[in-house]
Structure formats: structure tokens, C-alpha cells
Amino acid sequence: MDLHTITEVIPRGDAPGQRWRAGDAWLAGGTWLFSTPQPDLRRLVDLTTLGWESLVVGDAGVEIGATCTIRELHGFTPPAEWTAGPLLAVSCEAFLASFKVWNAATVGGNICMSLPAGPMISMSVALEATYTLWAPDGSERVVDAADFVTGDQENILGAGEVLRRLDVPAAALQKRYAVRRMSLTRLGRSTAFLIGTRCPRTGELVLTVTAATTRPVRLRFATPPDAMDLRRRLHEAIPDDLYFDDPNGTPEHRRHLTAYFAEQIRVELTSDGGVAA
């Protein structure tokens, strides 16, 4: 779609945000930006000119640049010892998108859109990532992925602030994992997307609920819960008004799916079997 109100596209070769003003928007993949009218925008600030590395692997884990494309992330081969590494590709496959969108859409763009069904949000919260945010004054802050999205298309970014990268810790990538996802069609938007992980050393179980809720919900269990305790914790953590309501599912339907999938994940991760996906 042509954005007829745009008067300038700014390629950035320095730290972004220093000349941010009302009517600006960040441009990375642009797959959502160019899909709908943007009458309030006047300038696009191009992040792709900053040359951020897409994927950097180290002893601490993996850094994922905000401008990393979904295609690049899906094609990444994680180290063999990262038993939860396949979650990166699994989350990419949860996109409601064509191959053309995969080649342009970015990890950071999906997160900053902050849709309940954003699979990069699901992946990063489940893998206990942190986000590095850059402010217009040159300062930066690091936040837990679970605290970034606050509601449907709502997040903690301030004016001119930008997501720079995700840091996914190796400890989370070395856990067992289980995934449950439901959509109305095979390649449709997620109605519910739940991911569970379990630490092989401590036995801690972490359950992440997304798509069913307007923001991510992450529950930690120092020891695996029984079925009753799991249901109680879900009820305490997710009030009725936190369940999302759209054409893909009612809050009641999503509440049922959340409890159903959560119990499946609990059983799977507390069994003696291997990695489950």
C-alpha cells in the first residue's frame, strides 16, 4: 500500500531516536506498516541501515538483533546442546504469513506490534529472554521479555524508544520443552499458544501462556505441580478479563484451551520421555 502522507524516509547510520518527533515511525520489514493506511505518519526512520547483526551465538546464549528476519531465524541451526533450540523454528512456523512476509518481517517488528498472537513474543518469553531498549537520549534499558507487552497492541516503549536486540540465555535453551498451539485453520492465527520448559538440573517447570491472553503470562513452579495446583495457579494468574476475545475465539473457549493444553504440557514434561514438541 502506498503511504501518501509520508514526506521523508530517513536512513540512519547512527544511534536511532536522536531526532525523533511526532509523526515518525520506525521502518524495518514494513510488512504491517505498508499493509494499512497510516494517516498520522509523516516520516519513516529506516533501522535496516544500522547494520545490526541478526544472530550472535556465544557461551551466554544467543543475541537476536531486532532487525533479524523471520527467514533468518527459521534457518538458524542452534548448537546440539541447546535442547530447546528448535523452539526458535517452531515459533517462526506459528506465523500467519506468506514466504514473502517471512523474507521481510523482523523479529523486533513482531514483538513491538504486541499482538496477542505474536509468536516472537511467545518464543522470547518462554525462553526467558531480555530485551535491550534504546532511548532517544542515547540511554538504554534492559527489560524482561515477560514485562514488555502490556495488552493487545500495547507495550512499554516510550516515544522514540526502539527495541535493539533480544538476549536468550543458554540456560533456558538447554531445557526440555513442550508446545501446544491451536488455530482455526492449519496456517491460521493462534487462538492459544502455550510453551512449557523444564530445567534438567533443578526440575523447575515454567509455563508460558500467549495468544489466549492479551499479554503473556509466565508461571514458574519450583517443583512440578499436580493437576489441581496447576489449575489453581492458572486461575489466580489469569483473570477472566485477561483472556482475548476476537473472531478466532471467545474468552471462554480460550480459557478452556489454556487449561487443557497446560495439563498436557505438565504431563509431558513430568514424564520420563525426551523432548516434546
Secondary structure, 3 states (H helix, E strand, C coil): CCCCCCCEEEECCCCCCCCCCCCEEEECCCCCHHHCCCCCCCEEEECHHHCCCCEEEECCEEEEECCCEHHHHHHCCCCCCCCCCCHHHHHHCCCCCCHHHHHHCEHHHHHHHCCCCCHHHHHHHHCCCEEEEECCCCCEEEEEHHHHEEECCEECCCCCCEEEEEEEEHHHHCCEEEEEEEECCCCCCEEEEEEEEECCCCCCEEEEEECCECCCEEEEECCCCCHHHHHHHHHHHCCHHHECCECCECHHHHHHHHHHHHHHHHHHHCCCCCCCC
